[in-house]
Structures are given as structure tokens and as C-alpha cells.
Amino acid sequence: MTWDAFHRRGEVLRAVVAQADARRDGALPMDVPGVAETFGDEVALLGALQLRWHTRLAGHVERRLMDQPTDLESAVLRGWREAAAELAGVRAILDACVEQPSSPAMRDMLGTANRKDWALMAAMAGQASPGDARAAAVGRELERRARAAYRPRTASAPRQDRAGRPAGRRRSDTRPNLIGRLLQHLPA
């Protein structure tokens, strides 16, 4: 993939996410300009949206773990809810496609992706290792509990901070990530 193609793909994906958040109807926005040329088909676009969700979920969970290092489960549940609020349109699409996949390839891709999300959640909550056979079941229960307490906002305008940036995103976060915190405790 060329540098220009990489940036074009990012632009189109941002437009898809914005459209999904504006609609919140669970429909995959294949009508966004550039989607057909950039992604080709529904499964490729959905895979990119799933990856966006997974990385946002992992980031929110890690941030909550920095704030609540002794309450792992609550941090995971809160991280899931924050990611779902930030990507409400994407979450609606993923949920709709799980309920009614348009193809076996879509069903298989989402099944694999969900198991990875659940394993991540279980591991971050300290309840199973990622390779543990029961990790997906544990993570699925954590997601169920996070959903039970989730109150999605309406489809009006996305939340913004005082500077007009999407809420929840910071220009620069000076707090170290997990690796940075671990390195702080190692002798020089």
C-alpha cells in the first residue's frame, strides 16, 4: 500500500465513522464516497470498522486501568462503555451485522473478532489469560454486564470539548501508558 493510498484509506474510514455516528441505524454506509474504491466490499469495510472498535476498546480499557489499577473489572466495564459511547455508530453497525450477517465470510470474521475482543476484556480484567479456552466466555459475560449499564446518547451532534475537538480525545496525553509505567519502576 502506498503512502497516498494509506492516507486515502484513513480519510474514507473517518468519513464512514462520521456517517455511522450521524445515522446510528446499524446500516453499513457503503454509499460514502470512496468506500467501493478503497475497501471493495462489505466484509473489508466491516473488518476496518471492527479493527477501529478493537483498538479504541483496548485504549479506553488501558486508560481506565491507569485510573483504577486495583479494580480491574470495573475498569474494563467502564472502558467498554466509553468506547461504545465514542463509537456509537460503529458499535450499532457491528451489532446489526452480528445479528444479521450478509454472508458467511462476514459471520466468520465477526465471530473471530468478537472472541478476540472478549479475550482481551477477560485478560485485562485479570479473569483469564488470552490463550485460555474460557477467556471468550468470561469476556462475553463482561461485555454483557457493560452493555447492561450502557446508556447510549442520542444521534444528535457528537460530544465536543471546549476547543471543538471530539470529547474524550486529548491533544496530548502526558500520562505514560502501561509500558511507560512499568519502565518507571525499573532501575536505570
The 8 nearest C-alpha neighbors of each residue, nearest first, counted from 0:
[[1, 4, 5, 2, 3, 8, 6, 7],
 [2, 0, 4, 3, 5, 6, 7, 8],
 [1, 3, 5, 4, 6, 0, 7, 8],
 [4, 2, 6, 5, 1, 7, 0, 8],
 [5, 3, 7, 1, 6, 2, 8, 0],
 [4, 6, 2, 8, 3, 7, 1, 0],
 [5, 7, 9, 3, 8, 4, 10, 2],
 [8, 6, 4, 10, 9, 5, 3, 11],
 [7, 9, 5, 11, 6, 10, 4, 37],
 [10, 8, 6, 12, 7, 11, 13, 5],
 [11, 9, 7, 13, 12, 8, 6, 14],
 [10, 12, 14, 8, 13, 9, 33, 7],
 [11, 13, 15, 9, 14, 10, 8, 16],
 [14, 12, 16, 10, 15, 11, 9, 17],
 [15, 13, 11, 17, 12, 16, 18, 10],
 [16, 14, 12, 18, 13, 17, 19, 11],
 [17, 15, 19, 13, 18, 14, 20, 12],
 [16, 18, 14, 20, 15, 19, 13, 21],
 [19, 17, 21, 15, 20, 16, 14, 22],
 [20, 18, 88, 16, 22, 21, 17, 23],
 [19, 21, 88, 17, 23, 18, 22, 87],
 [20, 22, 18, 19, 23, 154, 17, 88],
 [23, 21, 19, 24, 20, 18, 154, 88],
 [24, 22, 88, 20, 19, 25, 21, 91],
 [23, 25, 22, 26, 91, 92, 88, 19],
 [24, 26, 92, 91, 95, 23, 27, 88],
 [27, 25, 24, 92, 28, 95, 19, 23],
 [26, 28, 29, 92, 25, 41, 19, 45],
 [29, 27, 30, 31, 26, 15, 19, 18],
 [28, 30, 31, 27, 34, 35, 41, 15],
 [31, 29, 28, 32, 34, 35, 33, 27],
 [30, 32, 29, 34, 28, 33, 15, 14],
 [33, 31, 34, 30, 11, 35, 29, 14],
 [32, 34, 36, 35, 37, 11, 31, 38],
 [35, 33, 37, 36, 38, 32, 31, 29],
 [34, 36, 39, 38, 37, 33, 40, 29],
 [37, 35, 33, 34, 39, 38, 32, 40],
 [38, 36, 34, 35, 33, 39, 8, 11],
 [39, 37, 44, 34, 43, 35, 40, 36],
 [40, 38, 35, 36, 37, 43, 34, 41],
 [39, 41, 43, 42, 38, 44, 35, 34],
 [42, 40, 44, 43, 45, 39, 29, 27],
 [41, 43, 45, 44, 105, 40, 46, 104],
 [42, 44, 46, 45, 41, 40, 38, 47],
 [45, 43, 47, 41, 46, 42, 38, 48],
 [44, 46, 48, 42, 47, 43, 41, 49],
 [45, 47, 49, 43, 44, 48, 42, 50],
 [48, 46, 50, 44, 45, 49, 51, 43],
 [49, 47, 45, 51, 50, 46, 52, 44],
 [50, 48, 52, 46, 51, 47, 45, 53],
 [49, 51, 53, 47, 52, 48, 54, 46],
 [50, 52, 48, 49, 54, 53, 55, 47],
 [53, 51, 49, 55, 50, 54, 56, 48],
 [54, 52, 50, 56, 55, 51, 49, 57],
 [53, 55, 57, 56, 51, 52, 58, 50],
 [54, 56, 58, 52, 53, 57, 82, 59],
 [57, 55, 53, 59, 82, 54, 58, 79],
 [58, 56, 54, 60, 55, 59, 61, 53],
 [59, 57, 55, 61, 56, 60, 54, 62],
 [58, 60, 78, 62, 56, 61, 57, 55],
 [59, 61, 78, 63, 57, 75, 62, 58],
 [60, 62, 64, 58, 59, 63, 57, 65],
 [61, 63, 59, 65, 64, 60, 58, 66],
 [64, 62, 74, 66, 60, 65, 61, 67],
 [65, 63, 68, 67, 61, 66, 62, 74],
 [64, 66, 62, 63, 68, 67, 61, 177],
 [65, 67, 63, 64, 68, 62, 74, 61],
 [68, 66, 64, 70, 69, 65, 63, 74],
 [69, 67, 64, 65, 70, 66, 71, 63],
 [68, 70, 67, 71, 64, 74, 66, 72],
 [71, 69, 67, 73, 72, 68, 74, 64],
 [72, 70, 124, 74, 73, 69, 68, 75],
 [71, 73, 124, 75, 74, 70, 76, 125],
 [74, 72, 76, 75, 71, 70, 77, 67],
 [73, 75, 63, 71, 77, 72, 64, 76],
 [76, 74, 78, 72, 60, 73, 77, 124],
 [77, 75, 145, 73, 79, 78, 74, 72],
 [76, 78, 80, 74, 79, 75, 73, 81],
 [77, 79, 60, 59, 75, 81, 76, 80],
 [80, 78, 82, 76, 77, 81, 56, 83],
 [79, 81, 83, 77, 78, 82, 149, 84],
 [82, 80, 84, 78, 83, 79, 77, 85],
 [81, 83, 85, 79, 56, 84, 80, 55],
 [82, 84, 80, 86, 87, 81, 85, 79],
 [85, 83, 81, 87, 82, 86, 151, 80],
 [84, 86, 82, 83, 87, 81, 167, 166],
 [87, 85, 83, 89, 88, 84, 82, 90],
 [88, 86, 90, 84, 83, 89, 85, 20],
 [89, 87, 20, 19, 23, 91, 90, 86],
 [88, 90, 92, 86, 91, 87, 19, 93],
 [89, 91, 87, 93, 88, 92, 86, 94],
 [92, 90, 25, 88, 94, 89, 93, 95],
 [93, 91, 25, 89, 95, 90, 94, 26],
 [92, 94, 90, 96, 95, 91, 97, 89],
 [93, 95, 97, 91, 92, 96, 90, 98],
 [96, 94, 98, 92, 25, 97, 93, 91],
 [95, 97, 100, 99, 93, 98, 94, 92],
 [96, 98, 94, 95, 99, 100, 93, 109],
 [99, 97, 95, 96, 94, 100, 93, 106],
 [98, 100, 96, 97, 95, 101, 106, 94],
 [101, 99, 96, 106, 102, 97, 105, 98],
 [100, 102, 99, 105, 103, 96, 106, 104],
 [103, 101, 105, 104, 100, 106, 42, 107],
 [102, 104, 106, 105, 107, 101, 100, 108],
 [105, 103, 107, 102, 106, 108, 42, 101],
 [106, 104, 108, 102, 103, 107, 42, 100],
 [105, 107, 103, 109, 100, 104, 108, 110],
 [106, 108, 110, 104, 105, 109, 103, 111],
 [109, 107, 105, 111, 110, 106, 104, 112],
 [110, 108, 112, 106, 111, 107, 113, 105],
 [109, 111, 107, 113, 108, 112, 106, 114],
 [110, 112, 114, 108, 109, 113, 107, 115],
 [111, 113, 109, 115, 114, 110, 108, 116],
 [114, 112, 116, 110, 115, 111, 109, 117],
 [113, 115, 117, 111, 135, 112, 116, 118],
 [114, 116, 118, 112, 113, 117, 119, 111],
 [117, 115, 113, 119, 114, 118, 120, 112],
 [116, 118, 138, 135, 120, 114, 119, 139],
 [119, 117, 134, 135, 115, 121, 129, 120],
 [120, 118, 116, 122, 117, 121, 123, 115],
 [119, 121, 117, 123, 138, 118, 122, 124],
 [122, 120, 138, 118, 124, 126, 127, 119],
 [121, 123, 125, 128, 127, 119, 124, 120],
 [124, 122, 120, 125, 121, 119, 75, 71],
 [125, 123, 71, 72, 121, 122, 126, 120],
 [126, 124, 122, 123, 127, 121, 71, 128],
 [125, 127, 121, 124, 122, 128, 137, 123],
 [128, 126, 122, 134, 121, 125, 131, 129],
 [127, 129, 122, 131, 130, 134, 126, 121],
 [130, 128, 118, 131, 122, 134, 119, 127],
 [131, 129, 128, 132, 134, 118, 127, 133],
 [130, 132, 128, 134, 133, 129, 127, 118],
 [133, 131, 134, 130, 135, 129, 136, 128],
 [132, 134, 136, 131, 135, 137, 127, 118],
 [135, 133, 118, 137, 127, 131, 136, 132],
 [136, 134, 117, 118, 138, 114, 137, 133],
 [137, 135, 139, 133, 138, 134, 140, 117],
 [138, 136, 134, 140, 139, 135, 121, 133],
 [139, 137, 117, 121, 141, 135, 120, 140],
 [138, 140, 136, 142, 141, 117, 137, 135],
 [139, 141, 143, 137, 138, 142, 144, 136],
 [142, 140, 138, 144, 139, 143, 145, 137],
 [143, 141, 145, 139, 144, 140, 146, 138],
 [142, 144, 140, 146, 141, 145, 139, 147],
 [143, 145, 147, 141, 142, 146, 140, 148],
 [146, 144, 142, 76, 147, 143, 148, 141],
 [147, 145, 149, 143, 148, 144, 142, 80],
 [146, 148, 144, 145, 149, 143, 150, 142],
 [147, 149, 146, 145, 150, 144, 80, 76],
 [150, 148, 146, 147, 80, 151, 145, 83],
 [149, 151, 152, 148, 146, 84, 147, 80],
 [152, 150, 84, 149, 153, 87, 83, 80],
 [151, 153, 150, 154, 84, 155, 87, 157],
 [152, 154, 155, 151, 156, 23, 157, 87],
 [155, 153, 21, 23, 156, 152, 22, 20],
 [154, 156, 153, 157, 21, 152, 158, 20],
 [155, 157, 158, 154, 21, 153, 159, 20],
 [158, 156, 159, 155, 165, 20, 154, 166],
 [159, 157, 166, 165, 156, 160, 164, 85],
 [158, 160, 166, 165, 163, 164, 157, 161],
 [159, 161, 166, 163, 162, 164, 165, 158],
 [162, 160, 163, 159, 164, 166, 165, 158],
 [161, 163, 160, 164, 159, 165, 166, 170],
 [162, 164, 159, 160, 161, 165, 166, 158],
 [165, 163, 159, 160, 162, 166, 168, 161],
 [166, 164, 159, 158, 168, 160, 167, 163],
 [167, 165, 159, 160, 158, 168, 164, 157],
 [166, 168, 165, 169, 85, 160, 159, 81],
 [169, 167, 166, 165, 170, 164, 171, 160],
 [168, 170, 171, 172, 167, 166, 164, 165],
 [169, 171, 172, 168, 164, 173, 167, 162],
 [172, 170, 169, 173, 168, 174, 175, 167],
 [171, 173, 174, 169, 170, 175, 168, 176],
 [172, 174, 171, 175, 176, 169, 170, 179],
 [173, 175, 172, 176, 179, 180, 65, 171],
 [174, 176, 179, 180, 173, 177, 178, 172],
 [175, 177, 179, 178, 180, 174, 61, 62],
 [176, 178, 180, 179, 181, 175, 61, 65],
 [179, 177, 181, 180, 176, 182, 175, 183],
 [180, 178, 175, 182, 176, 177, 181, 183],
 [179, 181, 177, 183, 178, 182, 175, 176],
 [182, 180, 178, 183, 179, 184, 177, 185],
 [181, 183, 179, 185, 184, 180, 178, 186],
 [184, 182, 180, 181, 185, 179, 186, 178],
 [185, 183, 182, 181, 186, 180, 187, 179],
 [184, 186, 182, 183, 187, 181, 180, 179],
 [185, 187, 184, 183, 182, 181, 180, 179],
 [186, 185, 183, 184, 182, 181, 179, 180]]
